[in-house]
Structures are given as C-alpha cells and as structure tokens.
Amino acid sequence: MSAPDTNIEKQEQKHKASLFGIKGAMLFGALMLVLVAVFTAINASDPQGDAGLNATDGAAASTASGD
C-alpha cells in the first residue's frame, strides 16, 4: 500500500539519475539483443560451420587413402 500524499513530480526530480540509469540499461540490453540477432543471422548461412566441413574432408581423405 502506498502513502496517500505522494508527489510523483517531486519524486521524479529526486530520482532523476536513477531513472536515467535504468533507461540506459534497458536501451543497452535492447541493443545487445538486436546485435546478437544480427550476428546469428549473418553466421547462420553455413549450417555445418567451418569445423564440420574440415572434419568431413579429413575423414574422407583418410578413408580414401586406406583403400
């Protein structure tokens, strides 16, 4: 239960720095989510990745030389 005589404008003035920090953290978090999504979308074009391609080539070469 809140106090009956709160002055929202006065409280906002008192906590201006804290509110600015919270808004900045929210903006930073949203920016990081967007960057992770973009990074994932850019790197999603190769489904196996470089490591999978090299491992397959090496296994095929060693099998072919064994015959």
Secondary structure in CASP SS format (residue, H / E / C, confidence):
PFRMAT SS
TARGET T0000
AUTHOR 0000-0000-0000
METHOD secondary structure of the structure
MODEL  1
M C 1.00
S C 1.00
A C 1.00
P C 1.00
D C 1.00
T C 1.00
N C 1.00
I H 1.00
E H 1.00
K H 1.00
Q H 1.00
E H 1.00
Q H 1.00
K H 1.00
H C 1.00
K H 1.00
A H 1.00
S H 1.00
L H 1.00
F H 1.00
G H 1.00
I H 1.00
K H 1.00
G H 1.00
A H 1.00
M H 1.00
L H 1.00
F H 1.00
G H 1.00
A H 1.00
L H 1.00
M H 1.00
L H 1.00
V H 1.00
L H 1.00
V H 1.00
A H 1.00
V H 1.00
F H 1.00
T H 1.00
A H 1.00
I H 1.00
N H 1.00
A C 1.00
S C 1.00
D C 1.00
P C 1.00
Q C 1.00
G H 1.00
D H 1.00
A H 1.00
G H 1.00
L H 1.00
N H 1.00
A H 1.00
T H 1.00
D H 1.00
G H 1.00
A H 1.00
A H 1.00
A H 1.00
S H 1.00
T H 1.00
A H 1.00
S H 1.00
G H 1.00
D C 1.00
END
